[in-house]
């Protein structure tokens, strides 16, 4: 059990407590916070708070977060698209809509559940009970290539390559607007959005260096089809960087315009190329994943609109 303390600034005056607290404690959903308020785990100026309380400047809010209950991911028979596999690692092609590992709101049906079943539990333990074998992640609505470690030596070797940015990762995306140049680089630090802790943002506050190289593949006027090579691998990096330069990803409900392209069911982003040195054998490995049908159908629609 731990207690988090926050102080309301002058600009926060008048905000409803539960909404304000959700922005401060980004690790917890608003519904989870409301439950804690009802349980008396939130004190405002030393007294039990009500979720509808209106804040005043200088209010102190103490939030007691109970210790998480121990959870362990369970094997589930879920089909996997395996691109490569040996005794030390495997490369999978994750479909759009699949979460990588269990988390609040997604306790099962994840890539980890499928991997535990396929590998009969033989996955690296470095990531812990909920993230066995997971060296890097891609978002739920992003499809494409992911490398998974079966043993700790492979996990450590791959993590070291990630740390020095030597792993080759190229994503394909469709962004809003017509990029002026044919290629470019976005070099801007990424951290938690101070106004919405569930989002990432380009910021100087508590951020990490991030670099994305992009190249135009095809132009459609209102949209541009691009390839992005990651030099670093920050959370939501491509989505944040492209939105930062005024070209958010098509279908992105978080960083894009309010009028979302619903047919995409999430951002138009695919992890297409993945390359690294095998951490045990030393062999260079390079993989490429074809664009999934939902991506190619969207491109075909844009090409048809361009012709008309």
Helices and strands as residue ranges (DSSP letters): E 2-7, G 10-12, H 17-24, H 30-38, E 42-44, E 47-48, E 60-65, E 82-85, E 89-94, H 111-118, E 143-149, H 152-163, E 168-176, E 183-187, E 190-192, E 200-202, E 211-219, E 223-230, H 237-244, G 262-264, E 269-277, E 284-288, H 293-307
